[in-house]
Amino acid sequence: MIELLQKLTRSESSILLLGSKHADLLQPLHPSRCLVIEPDPNKVAQAKDQHPDLDIEVGNEELAPRIGPFDYVLILENVIRWEDIHTTLESYRRWVGPETQLIFTLPNVGLQWLKSHSSKAQNWVSKQDLRNLLKLADFKIDREGSFRWSPYLVASAAPRPQARKALTCSVIIPTRNEVGNIDSCVSRVPQMGAGTEIVFVDGSSTDGTVEAIERAIGENPDKNIRLIHQLEPTEEFSEATQRELNRVHKLGKMLPQGKADAVRKGFRAATGDVLMILDADLTVVPEDLPRFFEQIATGRGDFINGVRLLYPQEEQAMQPVNLLGNTFFGFALSWLMGQTIKDSLCGTKVFFKKDYDAIMRIEETLGDFDPFGDFELLFGAAKARLRIVDFPVHYGRRVAGQPKIETYRHGLKLFRMLWYGFLLFKVRQ
């Protein structure tokens, strides 16, 4: 590590080190001024005993602006323990000087993946994840590479983009027996931009969900809330489809038309400039939606894709087989599309309504059988040459209602989608 830092820093420079674990690395760098910030008070006394010549303070990075900008900020493996990386980087962006360079190191990504998924105590952050998060917080990458199998990046502040014209927003919420979550959806979806509408698309719920939505509409006249039905009562179905409808009604599972069909109908009915999907189970919290809105409103991306696989998850939020499947499909789609997608099946996806027709032209090629619509949207966005940007979210467990996913049944359909994706991106080009 010392050899790497000696390559990346100049002698007689001012250095801020976050965390006292690597305080022994400072002396060989010959800084003109240095500060070590240690958030754990219990470690400060020990660090001062070991390094009496260093200025070591208890606290966090908020201490740094009081002393003036530094030439270098050393962030050595800290990122894997940050509770919210984007928020932390945003706070750094407010106090680093224009000439300050931030030096990040990460543990070996393979060991990091094993630790994050066994202990659930740390984030799973690849170099690509960190590169993406730095750009979303308006840092530019000056240098990057690997040192002894561990990635590093050097970043500095970049100009901040201006928000586009005032944009309206439509939040599409597919529902299927989610009566216990409706009030939370309505109360917790924030107002964004020039106006926000909530479009519930109900898939023939049998537990009072429709009545709860209608009641919420009446009790919240100040909010723009609409209800549409995925299936109209007058629709006629084949005998096989009717049998499948009877089966899923009995089990409380997803309609045979799938969540994808509900989302499409919501998109077609939406009036906002920006389209968002929010799952009614609220495992991705509505309070995160303004962060997605900011990324697309400032032009940092054209299609913002939620990622649940970076931060530790709540217990029972995702079954192990689903976690492995999501990880696999993320790698597979990244290879197929030539764009890095860490989590292909997160329900929260955000893009412009003006791009919807271009995205959905993919349906004519693939057919209408994607159960969730995630692959369909990602394939369409990639074919439309949209800039797909991952944005990490904290993933919690469902607190009301029952999961609609049938892991193996739907998993086979997703593998079928992979085959069509292979034909689309690797064969037909």
N, C-alpha and C positions, 0 to 999 in steps of 0.2 A: 504493500500500500504506500509506503514512503516513497519508493521509486516512482510510482504513478503520480503522486502529488508533486514531487519535485519536477516532473515533466510539465505539469499543468499550471504551476504557479511560479511567480518571480520572487526572488529574495527581496527583503526590505519592503514587503507589501503588508497591508493590513488584512487580517484574517479573522472571520467569525466562524467558530466551530459550534455546531448544534449538537449537544450531548457530550458528556465527559469521557465516554468510553474510549475515544481515540485521542485523548489529550496528549499522549506520548508522541504523537506524530507531528506536533507543532514545532518543537524545538529544532528538528533538522531542517525545517523550511525557512528558518531565520527571518521571522516576520518583524516588521517595524512596530507593529501594534497588533495585539490579538485579544480576543474575548471568547471565553467558553461559557455557553449558556446551558445549564443543566436543569431540566424540569423537576427532577426528583430530589427533594431536599436531603434525603438520606444519603445520596451519593456525593453531595457537594463537599461535605467535610472530608470524606475519604479522598476525593480528587484533589482538594487543597493540600492535604498532607503529602500526597504523592508528587504534586507539582506546585510547590510553594511559590515558584517564580511566575506562575500564570494567573491571570485575572479570571476567576471563575465565579459566576453569579448564578443564583437560583432563580428560575423563572422560565419564560419562553422567549420566542423571537421578538416579542413586543418591546423588549429591552433595547434591541439594536438601534432603532431610530434615535434614541436619546444620546448616542455616542457619535452619530454621524455615519455616512456610508462606508462600507468596507470594499476593498479590492476583490476579495474572495469570500464566499460563504460556503463552508464545507458541510455537506449533508450526506454523511457516510452511512448508508443502509437505513437511515431513519424512516424513509418513505414507507417501508413495509409495515410500520407501526402507526402511521398517521390515521386517525379516525376518518378524516375526510380530506383526501389529497387535493381535490380541486379548491376547496375553501382555503386550505393552508397556502397553496400556491398563490391564490388571489391576495391573501394577506401579505405575502412576500412582495408581490408586485407593487404594493402601495409604498414600500419603504426602501427597496433596493435602489442604489444609485444607477445612473445611466451607464457607468463603466463597470459596475459590479458583475462579476461572473459567479454563477452558482455551480458548484461541482457536486454532482450526484454519483454515488456508487450504489449498486444493487448486488444482492447475493446471487449466486448461481441460480438460474431460473428453475432448473429441475429440482434442486433441493428446496427451493422456496415453495414450489408447488406442493411437494410432499408435506412440508411443515404446515402450510396454510390449510391443507385439506385434512390433516390428521389432528392438529391441535386447535384449529379454528381461532388462533390467537393473532394471526398476522395476515396482511394483504398478500395477494398473488399479483405482483407487478413485474411485467416484462419490460425490456428496454423500449419496445414499441408502445406499450401502455404509457410509460413515463414521457416518451417523446410526444405522444398525442396530448397528454394532460398538460404538458408545458405549453404547447401551442394554444390550447384552449384558454390558458391563463395569460396568453400574450407574451410568452418568452420565445426567443429564437434559439435554435440549437447551433452552437459554435463549433463544438467538437463532439465526437462520440466514438466508442470503440469498446474493446474488452481487454481486461488485464487479468491474467491467470484465471480465465473462464468466468470472470465476473464483469458485467457490463458497467460502463460509466458514460455520463453525458455532462457536457459543459454548456450552460445556457446563460443568456443575458436578456435584459428587457427589450421588447419590441414595441413599435407604435401600437396603440390601442385602436381598434376599429370603432367607427361610429355606427350606432343603430340605424337600421333602415327606416323608412317612413313608418308611421303608426300602423301596426298590423293587428287584425282581429284574430281570434283563436277559437277553434272548435275542439272540444274534448269528447272523443267517442268512447262510450263505456258500454261494452257488450255485457248483458246480464242473462243469467240462467239460474234461477233459484238462489238469489242473493239478497233476500229480504233483510237480513241482518246487517248489510253493508250500505244500503241505499242512503240513509241519513248521513253517514260519514262521508260518502262520496260527495253529496251535495254541500255539506258544511265545510269540507276540507279542500275542495278544488278551488284554488285562488283565482282572482281576476287577473288577467294578463293582457298587456298591450292596450289596444283601443277598445277592447270588449271581448268577453269570453262567453261562449255558449256551451252547455252540456247537452250532449245528445245520447240518451239511453237507447240502446237497441236490445229489446227483450226477445229471448228465444223461447217463447211459450212456457214461461215459468208457471209452476203449480203451487208455489208456497206463499203467495201474496206479494211477490216482488212488484208486479204491475201496479197493484193498489198502493204500495209504498211510494212508487215513483209518482203516481198521480197525486198522492197526498203531498209529497214534497213540492210538486209544481204549484199546488194551491197555497202552500204555506210560505213560499218564497217568491212572491211576485216581483221582487227586485232582481231576481236572477233569471237569466235566459235559459230555461230548461225545457227540453223537448223529449218526447217519447215516440219511438216508432217500433213497429213489430217486425221481427225477422220473418215470421210466417203469418200471412193473412188467414183469417178463419175460413175464407172461401176457397183457399188453394186446394187442389186435388192432387193426390200422389199415387204413384204406382203401388201395387200390393206389397212389393219388397220394401219400398221406402216406408210405407205405413207400418210394416212389421218392425222396422228399425226404429221408427218414431215411438212405437209402443214400448220397445225394449229400453230406450234411453229415458223415456218418461218414468218408467218403473224404477230404474236405477238412479235417476237424477243426474244423468251424464249429459254430455254435449250433444246437440242435435246432429243428425247425419249430415246436414248442410255445413256444419262446422262453424267455428268462431270466425273463420275467414269470410264467410258469407255475411255474417252480421256486421263485421267491420266495413265491408264494401258498401253495404246499404247505408251505414252511418256516414261514410265518406260522401256518398252521393247526395245525402240529405243535408250535409253540413254547409254552412255559409261563410265560415271564417277563412282568412287568408292562410292560416297555419293549421294543419290537421295533427291531432295528437290521439294516441290510443292510451287509455288507462284501464287496466284490468280491475274489475269490480271487487276482487278479493283484497285489494289494497296492499298486496305484498310489496309493491313499489309504492311509496307514499306519495299522495298528490302534492305535498309540499315541495317535491323535487321538480315539478313541472315548469316553474318559472326559470329554472336553470337550463332546461332544454330550450325553452323559448328564447332565452338570451343568446344561446349559441347560434340558433338559426336566424334570429333577428339582426345579429351583428355580422352575418355572413361567414361565420367560422366553418360552416358546413351546410350542405343542402339536404341531408338526410341524417338526422341524429338518432343513433341506435343505442338503446339502453343496454347496460352490461351489469349482470348480477354476480359475475364470477371473480371480481377483483377484491371486494371487501369480504371479511368474514360474515357468514350468514347466521341468522337466528337458528336455534335448535329446531329441527323438524320443518324448516322452511323449504328444503328440497331433499327429496329422497336420494340416497347414494347412486342408484341406477340412473336417475334423472340427471344428477350432477355429471356423471361420466358421459352420458349421452349428450348433454349440452356442450361439454368440453370437446367431445369428438366432432360434433356438427359445426362448432365454431372453427376448428382447424380445417375441416373439409370444405366449408364455404369459403374460407380465406384462400385456399388453394384454387378452388374453382373460379372465383371471381377476380383474383389478383388484387384484392383489397383485404386488409386485416380486419377480421370480424371476430371478436373474442367470444361473444355470446349471441348466437343467431336466433334464439327463441325467447328473448326477453320481450314481454308484451308491449313495453313502452317504446314507441317509435314516433318520430316527429318529422314532418316535411311540409312543403308548400302545396296548397291545393292546386296551384297552376301546374305542378309537376305530376299530378295524380294520373291524368290520362296517359302520359308517357310511361309511367311506372306500370300501369295496368295493361299495357299492350302485351306484356309477358303472358297474361292469362290465355291469350289466343294461341300462344305457342305451347304452353304447358298443360292446358286443360284445367278444369275446375275441381281439383281434388286435394289441395293443400288444406289440412284440417285447421290450422291456426292462422295461416296467411303470412307468417313471418318470412318463410323462404320466398314466397311469391313477391313480397314487397322488396326484399333485398335483391333478388334476381332482377326485378324490374328497375330498381334504382341503379344497379350496376350497368345494365344495358342502356339506360338513359344517360349514362355518363355523369351521374350526380356524385358529389363528394360525400361519401358515407363516413361519418365520424362517430366513434364509440364514446359514450358518456357513462361513467360508472354510477351505479345506484346501490344503496343498501337494501338488501332483500330480507324481508321478514316473513314470519309464518302467518298463515291465514288465521283470522280470529273468529270468523263466522262463515257458515255455509260449508259445502263440501267440494273438494276438487273435482273437476270435470274431465281431467286428462285420464285416458286409458293408455298406460305407458306402452305396452307392447303393441296394441292395435294401432295406435297413432304413430308409434315408432316405425312400423313397417311402411306407413304412408310417407314418412319423412325420408326413409331410405329410397323410396320410389322417386321422391322429389330430387334427391341427390343424383340419381341416374339421369333424370331429365336435365338437371343442371349441368352434368358432364357433357351431354349432347349439345346443350346450348352454348357453353363457354369453351369447350375443348374440341368439339367436333365441327359444329356448324360455324363457330366464330361469329 
